[in-house]
Each structure stands twice: as structure tokens, then as C-alpha cells.
Amino acid sequence: MRVALVPVPRHKPARDIACDVLIVGGGTGGVAAALAAARRGREVTLVEETDWLGGQMTSQGVSALDEHEYIETFGGTASYYALRNAIRAHYGHANPGNCWVTRLAFEPRVALTMIEQMLPANVTVCRRMKAVSSTTEADRITSVTCLGLDDGALVRFRPQMVIDATELGDLLPLSGTEYVVGAETVAETGEPQAQPHAPKPHCVQSFTYTFACERRPPGEHHVIVKPEKYEHYRRVQPYTLEIEVHGGEIYGEHSGFLQYGLYDTLPGTKGGLWTYRRLLDGALVGGNDVTMFNWPGNDYRDRNIIDCAPHEAVQALQDAKLVSLGFLYWLQAQAPELRLRPDVMDTADGLSKHPYIRESRRIKALKTIVEQEVSARYQKAAVAAPFADSVGVGWYPIDIHRSGPDDIGASCRTKPFQIPMGALIPLRMQNLVAGGKNLGTTHITNGCYRLHPVEWNVGEAAGALAAFALDHSVRPAAVRSRADLLDRFRDSLRAEGVPLAWPDLEQFRMT
């Protein structure tokens, strides 16, 4: 038996709780996984380290959904559409933010309420609890111990199946599951945009503390106190409304810079920064406009927080908050009427409860998705490469928010793609399934598999797979390797409203 631990203080003996499916991480993928496993009759325990379920669409503040152009008619699961429809019904508007980056933007707390209403009675939610150790035996996770962040109590869960839906793949090192961090090389993946010479584990996409502001009448003054390190970050970020466009030299596409206005629509842009991720359009829903800020100017790039010493992670998180507050202070120099709205994020400092995480540890999977399988440069058909074990679909450009000067900053168009089941299954661990951004992608393809509807579909497929494997007393890997089980499982996903392949796209272009 192997036991992997992180240091924890002395506590009373842990309580033992048995469950069918343990989902660690109550973010976008974790919630979808819980719904799927519970729908199939399993007793589910969902553990989340913050007090809000929903991840990137709630606690991370990115409640302007990153979706694709066909999402209104195809490309999401039935449960994802149910959530979107519930949010719209709450406001009585299709897009209460009336923003230009997405067809649906909203207040994070509204999504939280709708998620909580969707969860059935056979899902037990444990908030403010973090996994700190696990035990394994014969390549199976036998227990996961979690620490109550408010009361310091330890709870030892003894699950039959485990889904890691944490934002950073926390269970992978705790369980000894093999994983990859950061950027691979061309020699490893064959990807033309990978690192040319040596792998760079520190090249993990930048993360961001988002925040929301209300636009008050001109003449009002709501400038915050100048944050620490403001001059430093104003220079090195830098704070600007100009963004770098990565066409990619290897593809001969245009690269350069595009200038945006705060309120004005400048040449070559779709609108100003204010309407980019606006959550509430006062003209539609009443009151003043409220906008969420998630922009290269408040991305944190100094260091990543994966596999570093705790004190280094704490320092990085604090500095990331200073970056975002500094960006706000810089914006208020030109628009003092912007008022920070801490109530939108339900935090004292006005920043999101959890940083918006773009890239996780990634499992060494039965299938690793590479750039050549999704990039429009390689895939000349209407859709990307097909996977016989597809458990869902997605579409988004490869969009790498660089972590620093060593990162490639890759960007390119993709074709509508599938989610292979093999990317959810580790090479060795028998009862663990990836349920979020920790699936088997590369640093490059993580850039198009990390968005809201894709992560939801990954989580939903993971929850369904865990329940199906238990129902048939097999390992998840066996569901993929046995044709009869694979067909039955995929049929069951279709029946539950999970699309497995893209149809003729011309019908959507004409609607």
C-alpha cells in the first residue's frame, strides 16, 4: 500500500464515510459529474474547497460564458442547456449582459442558485473542504482524506469510484497518479507550436483574479487606494487596453497588436472593454451597467502555483490579487466613475473567491489529444478528427494565455472537435476518472478544452462513466476497451442528451 500525504496539523481522528462516487472539486466539471452520476442512481459526495459550487462560472467570476457560434442550437449537453435556460428565465432576457463576447453573461450568484436547485437529494455537498491525503492499493484509490477549512475536522471518504474535478488536479500527486505539468516539446507531441527544444514545466497558462465594477454617472469618484507594487506591475504587465494577436509565425498568420477602447469601439474591434464581458446591461434589466474584468491586463504571469512550496503559492496568489487591483486602479485613472462591486463576487476585497484557473496538472491518459487532431491547419474537413470513443463535443480556438517570456503563447483556429473517453482515463489508476481541465490534453490543446461547455461535458461524461463502470462491475478502462460496453455506454449518453459527434454544420449556418 502507498500513502501520499501533505502536511496537516494534529486533529481528532478522521470520520469515515463510504460513498459510491466521490467527486473532489465542485467546479464546472465537478457539478456536471455529480448530476450525471446521481441521475444514474448513485450516491454521490461532492467536495468543494470554496463555499460556492460552479467553478469558473461562479467562484472564479467568469460568468460571461466562453462558447462557440453554434451553441444556441447544438454543441452543449442537455444539462448544460438546462442551466443556461434557468439563468435566462431568472432574468427574463436571453443575454442580460448584452455583451459582445458571448450569448450569455450573468451575475455569478445567479448561476450558483440555479446549480444548487439542480442537484438532487442523492448528492451530498461538502463545502469548504480540501483533499489533503489519499491511500491506494493495487492501483486503486481506497480512501481520500479531506480537511474542513473552517473547523479543522478531518473526514476520510472511502469511495468505490473517484473523480478528480479539482481546478489544479490535486488528487493526482496525492494518489501517485502519473501526470504532466506545463509545456511539452515538439519531439514529445509532434505539435508544431510546442516547445522547440526542452520541456518547460513552469509554462502553465496564467491565472486571473476577476472582479466586477458598476458604471456610475460621470463626475462620481470611486478610485480605490493604490495597491502595493502598483508601479512594478503597471510596467511589467503592462497595464494596457492593447492586446497582442498571435497569428503564429509557424503558420504565417498575422501577428501584432490590437487597440481597444474602454467604452468606445475602435477600428478592428467588436466593441469596447466595458461591453466585452458586461454582466448586466442596465438598459435591459434596470439599474447601472455591471461588467466583469478578465483581460490580459490582469492575468498573473510571474509564477505558477502547481507543485511549488506552500509559501510560494501563497505569495503568488497575493501578488495575483495585487495585479488585478492594480489594473482596476489604472482603469479608474481614466474612468473614476467605475465602482468596485464586492457583492458580485461575495468577497471583502471585491476579487473572485478563487482565481480563474486555465491550466491544471494533466493525467497521463490512455489518449492524449494533440494539436494536429483539432487545428484547422491540419483538419481540412468541416469538423476535426473523429474519435471512436467520443463522449462529447466542443469547439473553441486554441488560446494560450502565456505564463511568461518562455511560453509560446500559441493561438490558432480549430475545427469543431470531439472529447475522447480515453482522455478521461489514467494509464494506471483503475478507479480514478478525470472530470475537468486535468484530462489528457497537451499544453497546447488544453487551450481549447478548458472552456465552460467543454469542461461541463468532460465532467458529465466522467460522472456517467463512473456510474456505468460501477453498474457493470468493471474498470472505466474496460468500458473503453470492450466494444459491447463502449456501444452501450455511448448509447446511454445520447439518451441523456450528450451529443457525441458534430452533424452537418451548414444547417446551423443557415439558422
Secondary structure as UniProt FT lines:
FT   STRAND          2..5
FT   STRAND          15..24
FT   HELIX           28..39
FT   TURN            40..41
FT   STRAND          44..47
FT   HELIX           55..57
FT   TURN            58..60
FT   TURN            69..73
FT   HELIX           78..91
FT   TURN            96..97
FT   HELIX           108..118
FT   TURN            121..122
FT   STRAND          123..126
FT   STRAND          129..137
FT   TURN            138..139
FT   STRAND          140..148
FT   TURN            149..151
FT   STRAND          154..164
FT   HELIX           171..175
FT   STRAND          179..180
FT   HELIX           186..189
FT   TURN            192..193
FT   TURN            201..202
FT   STRAND          207..208
FT   STRAND          211..215
FT   TURN            218..219
FT   TURN            228..229
FT   HELIX           230..236
FT   TURN            237..238
FT   STRAND          242..245
FT   HELIX           249..251
FT   STRAND          256..259
FT   TURN            267..268
FT   HELIX           273..276
FT   STRAND          278..280
FT   HELIX           282..285
FT   STRAND          290..293
FT   HELIX           296..298
FT   STRAND          299..300
FT   HELIX           310..334
FT   TURN            336..337
FT   STRAND          338..340
FT   HELIX           342..345
FT   STRAND          362..363
FT   HELIX           371..373
FT   TURN            376..378
FT   TURN            388..389
FT   STRAND          390..394
FT   STRAND          398..399
FT   TURN            405..406
FT   STRAND          411..412
FT   STRAND          417..420
FT   HELIX           421..424
FT   STRAND          432..434
FT   TURN            437..438
FT   TURN            443..445
FT   HELIX           446..449
FT   HELIX           452..471
FT   TURN            472..473
FT   HELIX           476..481
FT   HELIX           483..495
FT   TURN            496..497
FT   HELIX           506..509
//
